[in-house]
Amino acid sequence: MVADKRQLQQERSNDLARLLQQAVEALGSGGPALAGPANELAQLVNRPMRVAIIGRLKSGKSTLVNALTETHIAATGSLECTMAVSVYEEGAPARAEVVGLDEATETIPLTGGVLKELPRPLDEVDFVRQFVPIARLRTLGIIDTPGTATLTVENEARTRRTLIDGAKDTKRASSWADGVVFLSDSAPRDDERTFLADLQMTPLTTIGVVSRADSFGAGAFGPVDPLQQAATYAGRIAQQLKGSVGVMVPLSGLLAESALTGRVRGETVRQLAALAPLDRATLLDFIEVGDPSRVVEGFSAAERDELLDVVGEYGLMYGRRAAAEGGPTGLMEWMRQTSGIDRLTEIITQDMPYYAMLQRAVRVVDVLEDLESNPAARDHVRWVMSVLLSQPAMERVLLYRSFIRTVASSPDSQLVPRISAAIQATIPAETAGVDPSAPPQAVQEALRRELGVMRELAMTPLSAAEDEARERLIVAYQAAWKQLGA
């Protein structure tokens, strides 16, 4: 069922991409005044899906970037480099294009594939576009951000300039994000809620991550597995952020990064396996004593510390048996699954792409509406808009736009779950919000009931966004009714 749904969504996404490409090509034929916007939109439409990694300072963003790309790609040396917004794309030779606030661009080679210093002061840099020959980036672009927090005003300003203010600038359309991964290791703060709302995303394009999940509670040596505690906590946070975040995933960034970036070597597995016979108290002594060879023969302090750098205390406590019983293959599989990176990657690469395409399509429509204000190009833009919006595939795009606006203005509206269900639906029963196995008569009755609710809502006070959503839902319910042959 899941595979069939993903296949249908992939087909819809491909169809929508072709439609947007045709619209952009038509826009570019409208003369010099539209050449720039058309070029930016063409880059937006044709590039891979791009997600932005956001969160407070030191929340593990760069570690996650390295895990997702399976390479040590995120800057870790120069403080200025880590404080600049970086857009990672596939390309060769490895290079960085440093875009200044004055829109001037400087290109520098990337030694070893990592940006080590900026060619101009940080306060003059808008963002950095980094091109690296990494296979994963062919299908998933990533934006690494310096942080969001009122205590680090400059960091948040840089992040906001790219993800929020930049999303309103047509000249920067090619660098827009299609989705977001939000990292948090505590209860969501008011400034984080505001930032998420300002992004103009939806729960379908926003994933939450409980970072550093392997140190939750009392940590690896506590009475309860910290990852289990983090999973419970993630469920509570998902409820608190249900208007902004679709799902919360507990993640051990260290285990994920080490497993996927080649830090686990044969010696790592051998050393970890040697710790399998130890009980909890002895293992704790091994970590805390100055000379670990007093506990486990042959272990130097440097080897012990390096092992902790690679797998952490959680890896020592819970991963040693996987190393002893499964060898390198067993340990790597345990690290990937236990860390949460496999689940997170599946959500990003399998569940999010269709909704990210809808998000992208909404932005194309928004740009076209803005371009209508140019008298010299108004007639041509209106013609492109009329043709584009007449296509059946755009009904779901307009429904998604009403979703964005309703979530932003009225996140607790009773329409929000209805719009979400209709957008995700692949069959009429899902549009109606009933069990997919329900008989046609039950689906018809549910659709009739929902249409009645929409008519009643017309007589109640609604925000402009809610009223638009109500109208779009009526169209969706009517289309589902026709699909049933009723």
C-alpha positions in Angstrom: 0.0 0.0 0.0 2.8 2.4 1.0 4.8 1.5 -2.2 1.7 2.0 -4.4 1.1 5.4 -2.8 4.7 6.5 -3.3 4.6 5.4 -6.9 1.4 7.4 -7.6 2.9 10.5 -5.8 6.1 10.1 -7.9 4.0 10.1 -11.1 2.1 13.2 -9.9 5.4 14.9 -9.0 6.9 14.1 -12.5 3.8 15.4 -14.2 3.8 18.6 -12.1 7.5 19.1 -12.8 6.9 18.9 -16.6 4.0 21.3 -16.3 6.0 23.8 -14.3 8.9 23.6 -16.8 6.5 24.3 -19.7 5.2 27.3 -17.8 8.6 28.7 -17.1 9.7 28.2 -20.7 6.6 30.1 -21.8 7.3 32.9 -19.3 10.8 33.3 -20.7 9.4 33.9 -24.2 7.8 37.1 -22.9 10.8 39.4 -23.5 13.8 40.8 -21.7 11.9 41.9 -18.6 11.0 38.3 -17.9 14.3 36.6 -18.8 15.8 37.0 -15.3 12.8 35.6 -13.4 12.3 32.8 -15.9 16.0 31.8 -15.5 15.7 31.7 -11.7 12.5 29.7 -11.8 14.0 27.3 -14.4 16.8 26.6 -11.9 14.2 26.1 -9.1 12.1 23.7 -11.2 14.9 21.6 -12.5 17.1 21.2 -9.4 16.8 18.3 -6.9 14.7 18.7 -3.9 16.4 20.8 -1.3 15.9 20.7 2.5 17.1 23.3 5.0 18.6 22.1 8.4 17.6 24.5 11.1 17.8 24.6 14.9 19.5 26.4 17.7 23.3 26.8 18.0 25.1 23.5 18.7 22.0 21.4 18.1 23.8 19.0 15.8 23.0 20.5 12.4 26.4 20.1 10.8 26.7 16.5 12.1 23.3 15.7 10.5 24.5 17.3 7.2 27.5 15.0 7.2 25.3 12.0 7.9 22.8 12.8 5.2 25.5 13.3 2.6 27.6 10.4 3.9 30.7 12.7 3.8 32.5 15.1 6.1 31.2 18.1 4.1 30.0 20.6 6.7 32.6 23.1 7.8 34.2 22.3 11.1 37.3 24.4 11.1 36.8 28.1 10.7 34.2 29.7 12.9 33.3 32.1 10.1 32.5 29.2 7.8 30.2 27.4 10.3 28.4 30.7 10.9 27.6 31.3 7.2 24.5 29.7 5.5 25.8 27.0 3.1 23.8 25.6 0.2 25.2 22.2 -0.8 24.8 21.0 -4.4 26.3 18.3 -6.6 29.0 19.6 -8.9 32.6 19.3 -10.1 35.2 20.6 -9.6 34.6 21.1 -5.9 34.2 24.8 -5.3 32.4 27.4 -3.3 30.6 30.5 -4.6 30.5 33.1 -1.8 27.6 35.4 -2.5 27.9 38.8 -0.8 25.2 41.1 0.4 26.2 43.3 -2.5 25.3 40.3 -4.8 28.9 40.0 -5.9 30.1 36.4 -6.1 33.6 35.0 -5.5 34.5 31.5 -6.5 37.2 29.6 -4.5 38.3 25.9 -4.8 37.5 23.5 -2.0 40.6 21.8 -0.7 39.6 18.4 0.4 36.0 19.2 -0.3 35.6 21.3 2.8 35.3 25.1 3.0 38.1 26.3 5.3 37.9 30.1 5.1 35.8 32.9 3.6 37.4 35.4 1.1 35.6 38.3 2.8 34.3 39.2 6.2 31.3 37.2 7.5 29.2 40.3 8.0 29.5 40.9 4.2 28.4 37.4 3.2 24.8 36.6 2.2 25.2 32.8 1.7 27.7 30.3 0.3 26.8 27.9 -2.5 29.1 24.8 -2.3 29.4 22.4 -5.2 30.8 19.0 -4.3 31.0 15.8 -6.4 28.9 13.7 -4.0 26.3 11.2 -5.4 23.7 11.9 -2.7 23.6 15.6 -3.7 22.3 14.7 -7.2 18.9 13.9 -5.7 19.0 15.9 -2.4 20.3 19.4 -2.0 20.9 20.6 1.6 21.0 24.0 3.2 23.1 24.1 6.5 22.2 27.1 8.7 24.1 28.8 11.6 21.3 28.7 14.0 18.0 30.1 15.3 17.9 31.7 18.7 17.3 35.0 20.2 20.6 34.7 22.1 22.5 34.6 18.8 20.9 37.4 16.9 23.4 37.5 14.1 23.1 33.7 13.4 19.3 33.9 13.3 19.5 37.0 11.1 21.6 35.1 8.5 19.3 32.1 8.6 16.2 34.3 8.3 17.7 36.3 5.5 18.1 33.1 3.4 15.1 31.0 4.3 12.4 33.6 5.0 13.3 37.0 3.5 15.0 35.3 0.6 11.9 33.3 -0.1 10.2 36.5 -1.1 13.0 37.6 -3.5 12.4 36.3 -7.0 16.1 36.9 -7.8 17.0 34.2 -5.3 14.4 31.6 -6.3 17.1 29.1 -7.3 18.3 28.9 -3.6 14.9 28.4 -2.0 14.2 25.5 0.3 11.5 22.9 -0.5 11.4 21.4 3.0 12.8 21.7 6.5 14.4 19.5 9.1 14.1 21.1 12.5 16.4 20.0 15.3 15.6 20.4 18.9 16.8 18.9 22.2 14.2 20.5 24.5 10.7 21.8 24.6 10.0 24.2 21.7 10.5 27.8 22.6 8.4 30.7 21.4 11.1 32.0 19.1 11.3 28.6 17.5 7.6 28.4 17.0 7.6 31.9 15.4 10.5 31.0 13.1 8.7 27.8 12.0 5.5 29.7 11.3 7.4 32.4 9.3 8.9 29.7 7.0 5.5 29.3 5.3 5.9 25.5 5.2 3.5 22.9 6.3 3.7 19.7 8.5 4.1 17.8 5.2 7.3 19.5 4.4 8.7 19.9 8.0 10.3 17.1 9.9 11.3 17.5 13.5 14.4 15.8 15.0 15.0 15.2 18.7 18.8 15.7 18.5 21.4 14.0 20.8 18.8 11.4 21.7 21.4 9.0 23.0 22.1 11.3 26.0 18.5 11.8 27.1 17.5 11.3 30.7 20.3 9.9 32.8 22.2 8.9 29.6 23.7 5.6 28.4 24.3 4.4 32.0 20.9 5.3 33.4 18.2 2.8 34.2 16.3 3.4 31.0 17.5 3.4 27.4 17.8 7.1 26.5 16.7 6.5 23.0 13.4 5.0 24.3 13.0 8.1 26.5 13.7 10.3 23.5 11.1 8.5 21.4 8.4 9.1 24.1 9.5 12.7 24.3 9.4 13.1 20.5 5.7 12.0 20.5 4.9 14.8 23.1 6.8 17.4 21.1 5.1 16.3 17.9 1.7 17.0 19.5 2.9 20.5 20.7 4.1 21.3 17.2 1.4 19.5 15.2 0.6 22.7 13.3 4.2 23.1 12.1 5.9 19.7 12.2 4.6 16.5 10.8 6.7 13.9 12.6 9.4 14.0 15.2 12.3 11.5 14.9 14.7 10.8 17.8 18.3 10.8 16.4 21.8 10.1 17.6 23.8 12.3 15.3 27.1 10.9 16.4 26.2 7.3 15.7 24.7 8.3 12.3 27.7 10.4 11.3 30.2 7.8 12.3 28.4 4.9 10.5 27.9 6.8 7.3 31.2 8.8 6.9 33.7 6.0 7.2 34.8 6.6 10.8 34.1 3.0 11.8 37.1 0.9 11.0 38.0 -2.7 11.6 40.0 -1.7 14.7 36.9 0.1 16.0 34.8 -3.0 15.8 37.5 -5.2 17.4 37.9 -2.8 20.3 34.2 -2.4 20.9 33.7 -6.2 20.7 36.3 -6.6 23.4 34.1 -4.7 25.8 31.1 -7.1 25.4 31.8 -9.3 28.4 32.0 -6.3 30.8 29.1 -5.6 33.2 27.7 -2.1 33.6 29.9 -1.1 36.5 33.1 -2.4 35.0 32.3 -0.6 31.7 31.8 2.6 33.6 35.2 2.2 35.3 36.7 1.6 31.9 35.4 5.0 30.8 36.3 6.9 33.9 39.7 5.6 35.0 42.9 7.4 33.8 44.5 4.1 32.6 41.8 1.8 31.0 44.3 -1.0 30.7 43.7 -1.6 34.4 40.2 -2.7 33.4 40.7 -4.1 29.9 44.2 -5.3 29.1 45.8 -3.7 26.0 43.7 -0.5 26.0 45.4 2.8 26.0 43.7 6.0 27.1 44.1 7.4 23.6 42.4 4.3 22.1 39.6 4.5 24.6 39.0 8.2 23.9 39.0 7.7 20.2 36.4 4.9 20.6 34.3 7.3 22.6 34.7 10.0 19.9 33.4 7.5 17.3 30.5 5.8 19.1 30.0 7.7 22.3 29.0 6.3 25.7 25.8 5.0 24.2 27.7 3.0 21.5 29.9 1.5 24.2 27.0 0.5 26.4 24.5 -0.7 23.8 26.6 -1.4 20.7 29.4 -3.7 22.0 27.3 -6.8 21.7 26.4 -5.9 18.1 30.1 -5.6 17.4 30.9 -8.9 19.1 28.0 -10.9 17.5 27.7 -9.3 14.1 31.2 -8.0 13.3 31.6 -4.9 11.1 28.3 -5.6 9.1 26.3 -6.1 12.3 27.7 -3.1 14.0 27.1 -0.8 11.0 23.5 -2.0 10.6 22.9 -1.5 14.3 24.3 2.0 14.3 22.2 3.0 11.3 19.0 1.6 12.6 19.5 2.6 16.2 20.6 6.1 15.5 17.4 6.9 13.6 19.2 8.0 10.5 17.6 5.3 8.3 14.1 6.3 9.3 14.9 10.0 8.9 16.4 9.5 5.5 13.4 7.4 4.3 11.0 10.2 5.4 13.1 12.8 3.6 13.7 10.9 0.4 10.5 8.8 0.1 7.7 10.6 1.9 8.5 14.3 1.5 9.4 14.7 -2.3 5.8 15.0 -3.6 4.9 17.6 -1.0 8.1 19.5 -1.6 7.1 19.6 -5.3 3.8 21.1 -4.3 5.6 23.6 -2.1 7.8 24.5 -5.1 4.8 24.8 -7.4 3.1 27.2 -5.0 6.1 29.4 -5.1 6.1 29.5 -8.9 2.5 30.6 -8.8 3.3 33.2 -6.2 6.1 34.6 -8.4 3.9 34.7 -11.4 1.3 36.7 -9.4 4.0 39.1 -8.3 5.2 39.5 -11.9 1.7 40.6 -12.9 2.5 44.0 -11.3 5.0 44.8 -14.1 2.9 46.7 -16.7 5.4 45.8 -19.5 4.9 42.1 -19.0 1.4 41.9 -17.4 -0.5 40.5 -20.4 2.1 37.8 -21.1 2.3 36.8 -17.5 -1.5 36.6 -17.2 -1.6 34.4 -20.3 1.0 32.0 -18.8 -1.0 32.0 -15.5 -4.3 31.3 -17.2 -2.9 28.3 -19.1 -1.1 27.0 -16.1 -4.0 27.2 -13.7 -6.4 25.6 -16.2 -4.5 22.3 -15.8 -6.1 19.7 -13.5 -2.8 19.1 -11.7 -2.9 22.6 -10.4 -6.0 22.0 -8.3 -3.9 20.1 -5.8 -1.3 22.9 -5.9 -3.9 25.5 -5.1 -5.3 23.3 -2.3 -1.7 23.1 -0.9 -1.4 26.8 -1.1 -4.5 27.2 1.0 -3.0 24.7 3.4 0.1 26.8 3.8 -2.0 30.0 4.4 -4.4 28.3 6.9 -1.6 26.7 8.9 0.1 30.1 9.1 -2.9 32.1 10.1 -5.2 29.6 11.8 -3.2 26.5 12.8 -6.0 25.2 15.1 -8.7 25.5 12.4 -10.8 22.4 11.9 -10.0 22.7 8.2 -6.3 21.9 8.7 -6.7 18.1 9.2 -9.2 18.0 6.3 -6.9 19.8 3.9 -4.0 17.6 5.0 -6.0 14.4 4.4 -7.2 15.7 0.9 -3.6 16.6 -0.1 -2.2 13.2 0.9 -5.2 11.2 -0.6 -4.7 8.8 -3.5 -8.3 7.5 -3.4 -11.7 9.1 -2.7 -12.0 7.4 0.7 -8.8 9.1 1.9 -10.1 12.4 0.6 -13.3 11.9 2.6 -11.3 10.9 5.7 -12.7 7.4 6.0 -11.0 4.0 6.0 -9.5 3.1 2.6 -11.4 -0.2 2.6 -14.8 1.5 3.1 -17.4 0.6 0.5 -18.4 3.2 -2.2 -21.7 4.0 -0.5 -19.9 4.8 2.8 -17.4 7.0 1.0 -20.3 8.8 -0.8 -22.0 9.4 2.5 -18.8 10.7 4.0 -18.3 13.1 1.1 -21.9 14.3 1.3 -21.4 14.9 5.0 -18.1 16.9 4.4 -19.7 19.0 1.7 -22.5 19.8 4.2 -19.9 20.9 6.7 -18.3 23.2 4.1 -21.7 24.8 3.3 -22.3 25.4 7.0 -18.9 27.0 7.5 -19.8 29.5 4.8 -22.2 31.0 7.4 -19.6 31.3 10.1 -16.8 33.8 10.7 -13.7 32.5 8.9 -10.3 34.0 8.1 -9.5 34.8 4.5 -7.2 31.7 4.4 -9.9 29.5 5.9 -12.5 30.7 3.4 -10.1 29.9 0.6 -9.4 26.5 2.1 -13.1 25.8 2.4 -13.6 26.5 -1.3 -10.7 24.4 -2.3 -11.9 21.5 -0.2 -15.3 21.7 -1.9 -13.5 21.3 -5.3 -11.6 18.3 -3.8 -14.7 16.6 -2.5 -16.5 17.1 -5.7 -13.6 15.6 -7.7 -13.6 12.6 -5.4 -17.3 12.2 -5.9 -16.9 12.1 -9.6 -14.0 9.6 -9.3 -16.5 7.3 -7.6 -18.7 7.6 -10.6 -21.5 8.9 -8.4 
